[in-house]
Every structure is written in C-alpha cells, then in structure tokens.
Amino acid sequence: MVARRALAPPPATGEWRTASAALSKSVDYSVFSAAVGSIYTDDDQVRLFRAVRSPDRPWLTPDDLSKLVWAVADTHTGLDFLKDPASEEFRLAYVESVVARILWGLSGFGTHRVTLQQWRRSQITEVLFQLDHESDINVITHFFSYNHFYVMWCLFSELDEDDDSELSKHDVERYGSHWLFPGVV
C-alpha cells in the first residue's frame, strides 16, 4: 500500500500540468511524451527514493525514513494492534527501531544519510512491495518484522536496569553475562 501510493502519478505540477492543460484542447504528442517521459523514465527504486526524501536534499535522513516507517505502521494490517492507545510506547519504539535497522542496513554504523546508490543496493523497495501483498508483517524479515523488534525490545528492557530508556556503559557490560570485551563497550 505504501509503495503503490508513493509510486502513483504525481499531482498536476510542472510538465504534468502543461500536459493536463493541453488535454483540455488538443494533445500534441511531443508535449504528452515529454510530460509522461519525465515521470516514468526512472525505475521504481528511484521514484520511491524521491517520494520518500525531502526535495531539498539528494539523500534520505532519519526523518525521511521515519515518515516512511510511520506510513507502514499506520497502514499495514499486521500492525493494527499497535494502533491501540495502550500500545503507543511500543509503536514509537517500533518506528525508531525500524528506522535504525534501515539506516544500519543501508548506510552502516554512524551514518545518518542514505544515498540513492545505497538505496539501490538494498532490498528496501522490494520489501515495501512485498509488504503491500503480505498481511503478516513477520513473514518479511527485512527491516519491518515485529518479531525482530520485540526481541530487541525485550533485550533492551532487560539491560536497562534503571528504566531511563538509555543504556549506560554498565548496562551494556552486562550483555551476554559480561562476555563483551571491555574495549568493545
């Protein structure tokens, strides 16, 4: 649903408006071809990337991705249970976790930008199309799986002794029964 909406023809702007105005009179093939060609020459990955990103940047930010994930959370039937007001904390944590998974999967650690090249190398477009046709969010394990989120949430909650929603160095050191090398922490 999200992918199909994002790839729908844009509203009447720019060249499309010119073609729409021309339709009210007569249609010149060159005007029509230029208008349609400017929109449909890009593949689905490019069009979806452009639909998600802010128009003033050539890359995606966490805010751009957050809007995409909120759209999935709001529309996917497999996440309807998160719409319950009592689940708002989980819903927010789910969105934040999925954004972090996408950033990690597409751009790696510490980067808060996703370029078109990184987007193209990923499977995010295919995953979004799969979500359009799959009612069980957990069948598609890339990025959006609620089961994966829930495992992370439980582990995080177990490590966060003081319930401040932040992991201290001491909290992280307890991971895996203190198996992490102190230099890693």
SULMOKA-V303943 format. One record per run of one state. SS is the DSSP state (alpha for helix, beta for strand, coil for the rest). FROM is the first residue (numbers start at 1). LEN is the number of residues. If there is no record, write none. Layout:
BEGIN
SS|FROM|LEN  SS|FROM|LEN
END
This chain:
BEGIN
coil|1|1  alpha|2|5  coil|7|7  alpha|14|10  coil|24|5  alpha|29|12  coil|41|3  alpha|44|9  coil|53|7  beta|60|1  coil|61|1  alpha|62|14  coil|76|1  alpha|77|7  coil|84|1  alpha|85|23  coil|108|6  beta|114|1  coil|115|1  alpha|116|6  coil|122|2  alpha|124|10  coil|134|12  alpha|146|14  coil|160|9  alpha|169|5  coil|174|12
END
